[in-house]
Amino acid sequence: MKKYFAESELIINQDGSIFHLHLKPEQMADKIILVGDPGRVELVASHFDRRECETENREFRTVTGTFRGKRITVQSTGIGCDNIDIVLNEMDALANIDFKTRTENEAHRQLTFVRIGTCGGLQPYTPTGTFIISEKSIGFDGLLNFYAGRNEVCDLDFEQAFTKHMNWNRQLGSPYVIDADKELTERIAANDMVRGVTIACGGFFGPQGRELRIPLSDPDQNKKIERFVHNGHRITNFEMESSAIAGLARLMGHKATTCCMVIANRLEKQANTGYKNTIDNLIEKVLERI
């Protein structure tokens, strides 16, 4: 018997669109570019040959169109893994649930997600301007721990080595380690991106080791992160969404990866706030390769 998704679990607006995104199933492409900033949606869509539809609600802005014959949706998520939980669940519902019967579709529709964002570099070889693609993500957010199947999709050996190295404080919740889709990552990275391990944090300040007026619970957190090595992998950057994207996509049967431009190197204590013009180069690469 098919599972029925009640109105309280799958909220559909009166016009037939999904609750937060205000998007209808037919308006979403199979290839999806995720950006945090709603303003960056226009930057991506400016490359489209044709626009098909546009929707907007809160921080969620969507444009679907075509780029060199490829149908693509660009979707803003806002900041953080909590917003990714909304976006990926609602996009999966648009692809794989019949809104009329509120039951799962017979055939699974696989989506491809590529996040384009910004990050902080953590190694000497990740200066500002570097493009990093996340082969692995370490989630400090804890989101995937709420879903069944978490252990089956995560790199448990890597998790154990990381928590031991960090002398992990259990009050912080359990970090999880998830791989991006290998084929998609290789295709997007090509030969001009650093393949790295990304930490997705549940905040911009304390969780990323930034100290303003409130002291940190572990002042040595970033030094320990920079020194960590496991099976040849080093942690390359901080951002705030990659782990939830890779993890939820894996559990749902989709393909996902994250690529970011370094706008601050935490090791060198340098930052570039004028990055908005140069990130267009990263956008063009992703559009060509997705």
Secondary structure, 3 states (H helix, E strand, C coil): CCCECCCCCCCECCCCCECCCCCCHHHCCCEEEEECCHHHHHHHHCCCCEEEEEEEECCEEEEEEEECCEEEEEEECCCCHHHHHHHHHHHHHHHHEECCCCEECCCCCCCEEEEEEEEEECCCCCCCCCEEEEEEEEECCCHHHHCCCHHHHECHHHHHHHHHHHCCCHHHCCCEEEECCHHHHHHHHCCCCEEEEEEECCCCCHHHCCCCCCCCCCCCHHHHHHHCEECCEEEEEEECCHHHHHHHHHHHCCEEEEEEEEEEECCCCEECCCCCCCHHHHHHHHHHHC
